[in-house]
Amino acid sequence: MDNHSKEVRSYNMSQIKSKNSKPEEAVRKYLFSKGFRYRKNVNTLPGSPDIVLAKYKTVVFVNGCFWHMHEGCPKFVWPKSNKEYWTKKILRNKARDEENKEALERLGWKVLIVWECELKKSLSEERLNLLCRQITE
């Protein structure tokens, strides 16, 4: 059973952004501060990557742990209500992510994924440094 009324849940869900989320902004700010230049949400590429670094032929997806089914992550928990809907939706998101990754790789792009949980304060500096190394290698 849901803890919220249908109206409250609907409002909460409507406030979740698909672009320019705080984790995306944190990654973009960091990359910019390190001298990387990029394009955002390029819709001509499969999956409309969050960050496209054309100079390095690299794309970065900043994924929310819940929406993209980050297995083994404490932020990903299967919802207890409306299970059929959520199972179908989340599994489809995961399948679409894999399809987009394969399509981008076939086009010659390096695909990097940064998970929302990797950006918490205790881990973010290390993860973002690693991201910079992954882009340039």
N, C-alpha and C positions, 0 to 999 in steps of 0.2 A: 504494500500500500504506500502511496506517495504521502510525504509529510506536508505537502502544500496543496492548496485548492487548485483546481484546473486553471483559474485565472492567474494566480500567482505563478504557477509553473510556466504558463504561456508567456507571461511577462519576463520571467527569468531567462527563458530560452531565447526570447527576442533580443536580449541584451548581449548575447554572445556574438562576437565579431568573427567574420571569416577572413577579413583582411585587416592589416595594421593593428594586430593584437599587441599587447605589451611584450610578450616574448619576442615577436618579430621585430618590434621597434628596438628592443635591447640588442639583438643580434646585428641589426642594421647600423645602429649607432656605433657599436664596437668595431665593425668592419670599416666604417667610414673613418673612424679615429685612427685606424691602422693604415689608411691610405687606399683602401679598396674602393673602387667605384662600381656601381651596379645599377640595374634596373629592377623595379618592383613589379610583381604580379604580371609577367609577360604572358598575355593570353594567346599568343601565337605558338607557344610551346605546350606540349602535353602536360596537363595538370596545373597550368598557370603558376609556375614556381614562384615562391615568395621572394626570392632573391636570385637574380641572374647576373653572373659575372662573365660577360662575353669574352673578355681578354683571356680568361683562364678556361673557357669552355666548360664552366661549372655552374650548376644550379644548387640552391639550398632551399630545402623545405623546413620550416619551423613548425613541427607538429605538436598538437595538443595530445597529451597522453590518453585522455578519454576518447576523443573523437577518432583517433587513428589507432586505437587498440595497442598501446604500448605494453606488451606482455611482460609480466614480471614486475611491473611498476606499481607502487602502492596507489598512484593516482588513477589507475585504471581498475575499476570495479564494475562488474555487470550490474545494471540497474535491477532492482527487485520488483518494480512494477512495469507493466506493459512489456514484458520480456520478449515476446515475439517480435514486436516492432523494433526494439533496440538491437536485438540480436541480428536481425536482417539488415538494419541500417549500418551498424558498426562493421559487420563482416563485409558489406558492400564497399564501405569506405576503405577498408584494408585491401580488398581486391583491386579497387580502382587505383589506390596508391601504387600497388605493385605493377599494374598495367602501365601507368604513367612513367614509372621508373624504367621499366624495360624499353618503352618507346623512346624516352630521352637517351638512354644508353645506345640504342640502335642508331640514333642521330649523331652519336659521337660526344654526348655530354657526360661529364662526371656528375653524379647525383649524390649530394650529401644531405643527411637528415640530422637536425638538432631537435631533441625532445624537450618539451616544456620542463620536465623534471630536472634536466641537466642544467637549467638556468637558475636554479635556486642559489642564493648567495654563496653557500659553501662550495659549490661546484662550478659556478659560472666562469670564473677567470680561467680555470684549467681547461674547461670545455671550449671556450672561445679561442684560447691560444691554440688548442688542437685544431679547431676549425680553420684558423689561418694557415697552419702548416698543411692541412689537407688540401686547401685551395691551391697552394703554390707547388705542391709536389706533383 
